Amino acid sequence: MLTTKSLKSTFSILAGFVLVTNSLDVANAVTVFNNSQSSILKQNSQSYIGLRYRDVPRGLKDLGGWIVGNPQAGLEYAIAHIKKKNQNMLWFEILVSRDNRGKATFQVIDVLNLPKLNKLEQIGHGGSCLLNGVNDPEIVAIVKYQDTEYWRQITKAWRSNRNSGKFEEISPRNIACENPGWGV
C-alpha cells in the first residue's frame, strides 16, 4: 500500500533522476539514483530504532538471533537478523521485559543494513568470532565459506558495542569465526 509520503519520496527520486539525466551523462545519473535509493533504504531502516516488539512487525521476517555478552551481567543485549524483501538487516537490541510465560519484549537500539551477500558468504556471529584468538561476543562478520574449522576470509566486520549501543565497523584483520558445520 503506497502512502502519500512514499509517493512523494518516489516522485522526488524520479524527478531528480530526470533532472540529472538532462544535465549529466547516464552513468552519473545512475550513480545519483542508486545513492538516493541507498539513502532512502537507510532512512527506512533507521525508523526501526526505538521500536519495542514481541513479534517482528508485519512484512518482516525474523531469521534468528543471538545474545550478546553475559545475560547475568545486567542489561541483556541481543542481535536479531531481520529480512524485509531483499534487504537483510541486523537489529541491535536490549531486552525490555519478559511476560509470565517468558516471552521477551525487545527494543531496537541500532540497525545495520547488511550488504548483499554472495553465495559463498555467510554471517559469523553469536560468540563464534575471535579477535586475535580470543572469543569476542560483540563481533559480527561477513565471512567467505571455507570447509575449515575457522573461517579466516573476512569481508567486513562490525562490533555491536554495548557501551555505545551502536554497530561500529571494525577492521576484519585478525578476526576468525568458527564454522558451526565443520566436522559434521
Beta strands, then each sheet from edge to edge (+ up, - down):
strand 1: 52-53
strand 2: 61-68
strand 3: 77-84
strand 4: 87-98
strand 5: 104-113
strand 6: 121-124
strand 7: 129-131
strand 8: 134-135
strand 9: 139-144
strand 10: 150-151
strand 11: 154-161
strand 12: 166-170
strand 13: 175-178
sheet 1: 1+ 5- 4+ 3- 2+
sheet 2: 6+ 9- 11+ 12-
sheet 3: 8+ 7- 13+ 10-
end
